[in-house]
Amino acid sequence: MSAGTTVSPDAGGADSADGLGPATDWRRLDRRTVLVSALVTAGVAAGAAVPTTLGLSGRFGLGHAVAWVLAGSLALIGCAAAGDHVRWRRTRYRIGAERVELHTGLLLVKKRSLARERIRSVDLTAHLLQRVLGLVTVRIGTGEHAGGESTLELDPVPKAEGERLRRELLEHTVPGTPGTHREGELAALDPRWIRYAPVSFVAPTLGGAAAGAVMQVSDWFGAQGQVIDWVGDRFRDTSLTAMIVILAVAAVAAGAVGALGVWIEMWWSYRLEREPGGTLRIRRGLLTSRSVSIEERRLRGVDLVEPLGVRLFGAARVDAITTGLAKDDEEQHGDHNTLLPAAPRSVADTVAADVLRETTSPTGAPLTGHPRAARGRRLRRAFWSVAVPVAVLVPLGVLLTPVLLWTALGCAVVGLPAGVLLARDAYRGLGHTISGDYLVVRSGTVRRSTAALERAGVIGWTVRQTYFQRRSGVLSLTATTAAGAGAYTVYDADVSEGLDFASQAVPGLLEPFLEHIPPTG
């Protein structure tokens, strides 16, 4: 019996006995899930076999170690395949006129269903083995913040069945408001965008991970001491400072290569499309293919994100601000709402405008700057962030070791200028405005964010003014919304100008409480 077809009468008899309903209504997952599970487990076992064999060979001998590891691997693969076979036999799903139902489990039978009118996303994912076999994993979600209970997962079904389910379950969407906008393909991969991968925060992280991996693997083989000695021999005639710099550069270079690989895997074959029925679809991935669908009717704006390294090269990425992005999606897929990877700023603004069905993107609108007091607050923070560690290291260096004194000197010489530069950049990045139907808020330096939030999506304002802000004549305003991050803040705005901005952005929402704002002084 092939997956995605009607369950046979024999199987249907068992299903009916379990209370699953008529056989003709229910479908199975693809039986090749057992093969996928066995192959994945075999890969994991093969990866763990080498260090395990080396560890056991010293105690039992190489021949016995290989035998034990081989037997354990076969038992692990067999258990995984048997468990997945039981899951396949005991899993059924049904797409009804009003509900999507999923029944699974052996000892503990779980029967779950979602109302079709509440379905907000149908995402398709396929790792390398699934792609080779023509399979996909389908995640059907309502977009509610209720954890896994708001999502049904069909893992796996044939690719054609997954595409059919996606089209069928999203056909209830309604077209967006007509206007000046593009239909069909809104953006596609430009291979030149890969130049932004090495300047992302991923590169140094991967560089550190690579260094740690070298030490870990050498420890498995009992050669960690030899690796350290080899590095020491290479830098025997080099000063400590030069050695640290060279090793740091090597780690960053390794991280840059790793970042290129990660970028290619994540964004190869990228395409952003607007489909009939008002759905945005993002497709991407080299080894693991991903297809994410976002209904335009739950789109509340866009967020133009510019990490420091990417921003220095004049690029930005575009994230969607949407309602109904469940917490489990955010945790498992950090880039689940990314509409465009890092690309030239002009391209990012164009894509943002097309996504919002606007002639020009509100993220490119001129912003109202913030008072000089906001700059002073950031400069003071930069100073104290350096002064406090130095004040701690100096007495410790006097009491314990001169190394801490040199560390304090390095913090002061490097940290203070860097802090001042970042503080001034953070001040220049502050801004807000109203652009048509959107309020625009910009802040940040290491990660600069320009959020264009639909004014109709704001459900409340939070006004915060600390003691030091009152002395400086500034305050922070937070727009609360059910979409995206849930809150978007205007930091350190002038009191009168900030309150006027909030009042104009959402008329009638803040006025009843203005008399409770304490006067500045």
N, C-alpha and C positions, 0 to 999 in steps of 0.2 A: 504493500500500500504506500503510495507516494504521499509526501506531506502536502498539506494545503487542499487535499481533496476530501470529499465527504467520507465520513467514517463508515466502514462496511457494516452490514447488518449484524454480523457476529460480534464485532466490537461494540456495536450499538446496544446489543442486548446487555452487555456488562455495564455499559454506561447507564442504561435505563434503570438497572438494578441499583446503581449508586445514586439514583436521583438526578442524573445529569441531563435528562430530557431526551427528546427524540433524537435518534442517531443522525438523521439528515441535517440537524442544526449544528452539530459540533464538528470541529476540525482538530486535527493533531498538529503538534509541532513536527519539524522535519526529523525523520529517524536518524539522519546523519549526525545529529548532535552527539550521539554516542561515540562516533569516530572522532569528532572534534575534541571531545573531552579526553579521549584516550591519547590523542596526539599531543595535546597541550600538556597533559600530565607527564608524558614521556619526555617532552622538552625540559620540563622542570626537573625531572629525575636525572636527566643527562647532565644538566648544569650543576646539580648537587653531587653527582657521582664522583667527580674528580677529587675535590677536597675531602670527601668522606672516605674514598678509597685510600688516599694518602695518609689520612689520620689513622685508619685501621691497620694499614700495612705494617706500621712500626710495631704493633702489638701482636697481630695474628699472622703476619706474613702476607705477601702480595697475593698469592693464589687464593687463600681463604678470604681476604678482604674483597677481592673481585667477586667471589662467589656470593658472599653475604650482600654486597651492594646490588648485584644483579638480581638476586632473589627478592630483595626488598623493593627494587624498582618495579619488577614484574607484578608483585603483590599490590603495590600502590596504583599501578596503571589498571590492573584488573578491578580493584575496588572502585576507582573513579568511573570506569566504564560501566560497571554494574549499577552504581548509584545513579548515573545519568540515564541508564536504560529504564530504571524504575521511574525516574522523574518523567521521562518521555511517555511511558505507558500510562501514567496517572495524570497527565496534563491535557486538558481540552480547553478550547476557546470557541466563543460564538459571537458573531456580529449580528445582533438583532436590529429591528427597526428603531428601537428606543434605547437599548443598552448594549454594552460590550461586556461579556462575561468571561471569567477565567476560573477554572476549577483545577486544583492540583493538590498533591499530597497523598501519602499512603496511610500512615497511622493517624496523622492529624490532617484532615482534609480542609483546605481553604477554598472558600467560594467567594469570589469577589466580582464586583461589577461596577461599571461607570456609566452614567447617563450620557448618551451621545451628544446631547445638546450642551453638555458641560466640557466636552473634550476641547482642549486648546492647543495641543501639540501632538504630533506623531513623528518621532525622530527615528531614523534608520542608522545603524552602526554595524560595520563588518570588519573584524580584524583579518589578518592575512589568510589564515586557514579558511575562514568563512568565505572570503572573496574567491579563493581558489575553487571552493565547492559550490559557489553561487548562492550563498546563504546570507541572511542579515538578521540582526536583532532589532526588534520593533519595540519602542517605548511609547506607550500611549498615556498622556497625562492630562489632568484637568487644570493644572497650574495652581492648585491650592497648596498652601503651606501646611500640609498635613503629613509630611514625610512620604514613606513608600505607599501609604494607603491611597494616595492620589495618583498613583502610576501603576499601570499594568505593563508587564514586560513579556514579550513573546520571543523566546530565545532557544533555537532560531527558527526561521521560516524561509522558504525560497525567496530569492530577490524579487521575482515577479509578484509573489503574494504580498511581500512587504510594500511594494509600490502601489498595489491595488488597495491595500488597507489604508495607506496614507491618503490616497485620492478620495476614497469612499468616506473616510471618517472626517475629513476636512471640508467636504463639499457643502456643509451647512454654513460656511462663512459667507459673509456678504461683501460685495465689492466696496472698495474705498470710495471716498468722495471724488468725483471727477474733477480734473484740473490739469494744470500744466505739469506733466510728469511723464516718466518713461515707463513702458511696460516691457515685459520679457527680461532680458539680461540687463542688469544694472551695473555689474562690475565683473571682471574676470581676472585671473592671475596674470600679472606682469612679472616675468622672471627677474627683472631688475630690482624688484622690492626685496630680494634676498639680501641686498647689501645692508639692510637695517638689522638683520639678525645678530651679527656679532656685537652691536652696540647696545643690545638689550641687557636687562638684568640677568637673563638666563646664562650669559657667557661666564661671568665670574663664579656663579654658583656651580656650573658644570666643571669649571677649572678646579675648584676646591674638591668637588666630588671625585674627579679623576685622580687627584693626588691621594685622596683617602683610599680609593680603589686599589691603587698600586701598592700601598702599604698593607692593605688587607689581604690581597692575593699573595704578596710575598710572605706574609705571616702564615697563610695556609701551607705553603711549601717549606716553611721553616727557614726562609731566606731573608727575613726582614733586616737582620743585622748586616748581611752582606749588601743589601740595597743602601742602607744608611752609610756603610763604609765606602761604597762606590761613589756616592754623591760627595762624601767628604774628600775623597781622593781627587775628584774633578775640580774641587774648589780649594785645594790645599794652599795655593799661593794667592788666594783671593780674600779680600777683606770681608768681614761679616756683613757689612752694609751692601756691598756689591753682590754677594751671594744671595741675600734676601731679595734684592731687586731682580736678579736674573731668574731666580726660581718663581717669583711672582709673575714676571713676564711670560715665562714658559707655561705657568698655570693658566694665565689669561688667554694665551694662544691656543692651548688645548681646549679651553672653554669656548673660544670663538668657533673652532672647528665643530665642537659638539652642538653649539647653538645653530650652526648652519644645518646640521643633520636634523635637529629637532624641528626647525622651521620647514624644511622640505617635507618631513613626514606629516606635519600638521596641515600645511597649506597648499600642498601640491594639488593641482586640478581644481583649485578654488573657483567658485562661481556664485554670484549673488543674483537671484532672479525674483521677479514679481510674477506670481502665477495668477491665473484667473480665479476669482473668488476672494481676492484680497489677502493673499498669503505670501510672505517673504520666505524664500528657501535658500539656505546656505549649504553648498556641497563642497567638500574638501577632503584631503587625506591621500597619502601615497600608499602605505602598507595597510593602515586602518582607515577605511572610508567612513565618512560621517555625513549625514544629511539632517539638518535642523530646520524646522518650519516654525515661523512666528506669524501669528495672525496680526494683521495691521490694526484691527480694531482694539487690540490690547497694547498697542504701541503708544507710549506717552512722551516720547522724545528720544534724543540720542545723546551720547556722552563721547566727546572727542578727547581721547586720552593720549597724552604726550609724555612718556617717560623721558628722563633727562637726556640719556644718550641718543634716543631716537629724535628728540626735539632739536638737538644740536645739528642734526642733519636735515632739518626741515620736514619731518614726517610726523604722522599721527595715525592712530587706529580709531575705528568707530565702533562703539558698543551700543546696543539697543537698550533703552529704558522701557521696560515692559511690565505690565501687571501679570501676575500668575506665573512667575518663574519660581518653581518649588525649591525648597531648601536642599533637597537631595540632588537636584540638578546643579545647584551652585557648588556643592561640595564635591561632586564627582566630575563635573566638567567645568573647570574654572573659566574656560573661554566659551561657554555655552551661548552667551548672548553677544559674541563678537560678530559684527556684520562685515568688517573690513580689517585685515591685518595692517601692520604698519606700512603706510604708503605716503607718497608726497602729500603735503598739506592741502594742495589744491584738489587732488583726487579725493581726499577725505571729505572736504567740504562739498564737493559735487555729489558724492555718494550720500552724504547726510541729507542734502536737499532732495535728491531723488527718493530716498526712503520716506521722508516726511511729506512728499508731494508738494514741495515748495519750489519757487523759482530760484531762490537763493537760500543758502543754509543759515539759520539763525546763529550757528556757532561762529560764523564769520562777521557778525554784527559788531560795530564799535561799542566798547564797553565803558561804563562809568568807572573812573579810578577811585581809589580809597585815600583817605587823608594821610598826611605825613606821620600822624601818630601810629598808624598801622606799621609803617616802616620802622619806627623807633622800637616798637614792641618786638619785632623780629630780630632786630640788631641786638637788643638786650638778651633775648633768648639765645642767640648764637654765642654771645660773650659768656654767659653763665654756663652754657653746655661745655665750653672749653675750660673756663676758670675753675669749676668745681673739681673735675678730674685732676687738674694740675695741682690744686690746693691739697688734694689727698695724696698725690704721688710724691710731692716734694718732701714732706716730713717723713714719709715711709722710706724714701731714698736716703735721707740723712741717717735714719736709725738702722736701716737694713742693708741696702746695697746701692752703689752708685748707678747701677743699671736703671733703677726707677727714676733717678734724676735725669738721665738721658731720655728716658721715655717721656717724662714731663716736658722736657725741652722740645722734643719732637711734636708732642701734642700742641704746644703753644705756637711753634713756628709754622706747622702745617695746618692745624685745626682752626686757628683764629682767622687767617685769611680766607680759608675755604668756607668757614661759617659766615663770614661777612658777605662773601660773594653769593652764597646760597640765600642768605637773608634778603639781600637786595633784589635778587631774582624772584624770590617768593613775593616780595612787595609789588614788583612790576607785574606779576601774574595775577594779582587780585583784580577783580572787576565783576560788574553785573549790569544787566540792562533788560529791557522789555523789547522783544522783536516779534511783532505781530501777535500770534497766538501763543508765543512761548516766552518764558522768563529764562534768562541765560545767566549762569553763575560760573565763574572761573576762579580757581585757586590751586596752590601747590607748586612745588619746584622740582623735587625728585620725581614726583608723579603729578604732572599738571593735568587737571581735568576741566574741560569746558562743557558743562551740562546744559542742554537746551530742553527744558521741561515744559510740557503743555500746561498752560495756566489752568485749564479746566480740570487737570489732574491733581491740583494742590488741594489737600483736604484740611490743612491747618498750618499755622505759623508758630514757631517757638522763638521767643525773644530772650536772649541771654546777655547779661551785662555784669561782669565780675567787678570787684572793687577797683582793680587796676584799669579795667576798661572804662569805668566811670570817671576815673582821674584823667584818662586820655580823651574822653569825649567820643568813644566809639562803642559799638555793640555788634553782636552776631545774630543773624536772623537765619532760622532753619525752616525751609519749606518741607512740610511733611506730605508724603504721597504713598499710595499703595503700590507704586511701581519702582523698579530698579533697586537702588540701595535703600529706599524708603525715606531718605532725608538728604536734602541738598542745602548747604550752608553758605551764606554770605558772611565772610569773616571780617571783623573789624571795620565795618562801614560807619560813616558819619551818622550820628543818631538821627537827625532830622531827615537826612537824605535816605537813609536805610528804611526808616518807617514809611516814608513817602513811596519808596519803591515797592514795598510789600503791599501797601494800600492800593496802588495802581495795578499791580500784577493780578491781584484777586480782590476786586472791589467788594466791600461789605464784610469781608472775613475778619479783618484785624481791627476795624474802627471801634467796635464795642469795648475793646480792651485797652485802647490807647491811653485812657485817663489813668490806668494803673501803672504805666511806665514811670519809674522814679526819675526825677529830674537829675541832670548831670551836675557835677560840681565836685 
